[in-house]
Amino acid sequence: MKRLSLLITAGGTREGIDSVRCITNISTGKTGAAIADRFIRAGSDVVYICGKDAAAPYHKPRLTARVESARELCGSLETMLRRESFDCVIHSMAVSDYTPRSVMTDDELVRTVTSAIEKSDGEAAAGRVRDAILNAVKGVDAERKIESGAEALFIALERAPKAIQLIKSIRPSALLVGFKLSSGSDEVAQFKAGYSLISSSGCELVVANDTSGLTDKQHRAFIMDRNGILRHATNKREIADTLYECVVERLLVKSVQAST
């Protein structure tokens, strides 16, 4: 095979609430870094997109881009995918499903609801209150720090863009590997969640895992396709090694099929 070209994402995103606060997740990027290291050691050409605080591979990728929010990730992904052709995209990044739409103090919320109720009557009241709350503060002011005097803050969230759905739309020929993290699920439920990701995103492979299998010393996971479970792994290094083998096998088959 020719030298493999990969785009790998890793770490977590941060969605800003104001100039100093954000919503994030527990992803460290260590799994993505281990995967990147495995491919780089094998001679692959790797572009690495990761969160601001994500772990970096020990071996330096050809290019590293650090992003903060889900929207920044989508922008960086689109730029890379349109600029270069990749044999494989491994999307291990934990991307926020929701991003702040508006932020209100408790006093602002009370005033907003009171005003909406006063202007409403009957069955329209609930809809007016909902719209008033969602639209009371349009957007999040990234330049302003919310004062800490309020007893409570109310944050309205909206869906963040789905980065994984961009990949096949721009590079349909690239082998796509997705990650699916569940919580409190057995292996059957994890497989179903992974299969759902395959159906919605076009992934050929999925690394499925559950929060119960994540500790400092272990990371239990399995690699699957739409037909079943292919391999199991018990830690980050095994995930990287096993995923490398699965990707190379798939690309070898794809290369042979293309040449016949």
Secondary structure as the mmCIF struct_conf table of DSSP 4:
data_model
#
loop_
_struct_conf.conf_type_id
_struct_conf.id
_struct_conf.beg_label_comp_id
_struct_conf.beg_label_asym_id
_struct_conf.beg_label_seq_id
_struct_conf.end_label_comp_id
_struct_conf.end_label_asym_id
_struct_conf.end_label_seq_id
HELX_LH_PP_P HELX_LH_PP_P1 LYS A 2 LEU A 4
STRN STRN1 SER A 5 ALA A 10
BEND BEND1 GLY A 11 GLY A 11
STRN STRN2 GLY A 12 GLY A 12
STRN STRN3 GLU A 15 GLY A 16
BEND BEND2 ILE A 17 VAL A 20
STRN STRN4 CYS A 22 ILE A 23
BEND BEND3 ILE A 26 ILE A 26
BEND BEND4 GLY A 29 GLY A 29
HELX_RH_AL_P HELX_RH_AL_P1 LYS A 30 ARG A 41
TURN_TY1_P TURN_TY1_P1 ALA A 42 GLY A 43
STRN STRN5 ASP A 45 GLY A 51
TURN_TY1_P TURN_TY1_P2 LYS A 52 ASP A 53
HELX_LH_PP_P HELX_LH_PP_P2 ALA A 54 PRO A 57
BEND BEND5 TYR A 58 HIS A 59
HELX_LH_PP_P HELX_LH_PP_P3 LYS A 60 PRO A 61
BEND BEND6 ARG A 62 ARG A 62
STRN STRN6 LEU A 63 VAL A 67
BEND BEND7 SER A 69 SER A 69
HELX_RH_AL_P HELX_RH_AL_P2 ALA A 70 ARG A 83
BEND BEND8 ASP A 87 ASP A 87
STRN STRN7 CYS A 88 HIS A 91
STRN STRN8 ALA A 94 ALA A 94
BEND BEND9 ASP A 97 ASP A 97
STRN STRN9 TYR A 98 THR A 105
HELX_RH_AL_P HELX_RH_AL_P3 ASP A 106 GLU A 118
TURN_TY1_P TURN_TY1_P3 LYS A 119 LYS A 119
TURN_TY1_P TURN_TY1_P4 GLY A 122 GLU A 123
HELX_RH_AL_P HELX_RH_AL_P4 ALA A 124 ALA A 136
BEND BEND10 VAL A 137 VAL A 137
BEND BEND11 GLY A 139 GLY A 139
TURN_TY1_P TURN_TY1_P5 ALA A 142 GLU A 143
HELX_LH_PP_P HELX_LH_PP_P4 LYS A 145 GLU A 147
TURN_TY1_P TURN_TY1_P6 SER A 148 GLY A 149
BEND BEND12 ALA A 150 GLU A 151
STRN STRN10 LEU A 153 ARG A 159
HELX_LH_PP_P HELX_LH_PP_P5 ALA A 160 PRO A 161
TURN_TY1_P TURN_TY1_P7 ALA A 163 ALA A 163
HELX_RH_AL_P HELX_RH_AL_P5 ILE A 164 ILE A 170
TURN_TY1_P TURN_TY1_P8 PRO A 172 SER A 173
BEND BEND13 ALA A 174 ALA A 174
STRN STRN11 LEU A 175 SER A 182
BEND BEND14 SER A 183 GLY A 184
HELX_RH_AL_P HELX_RH_AL_P6 GLU A 187 SER A 201
BEND BEND15 GLU A 204 GLU A 204
STRN STRN12 LEU A 205 LEU A 214
BEND BEND16 ASP A 216 LYS A 217
STRN STRN13 HIS A 219 ASP A 225
TURN_TY1_P TURN_TY1_P9 ARG A 226 ASN A 227
STRN STRN14 GLY A 228 ALA A 233
BEND BEND17 THR A 234 ASN A 235
HELX_RH_AL_P HELX_RH_AL_P7 LYS A 236 SER A 259
#
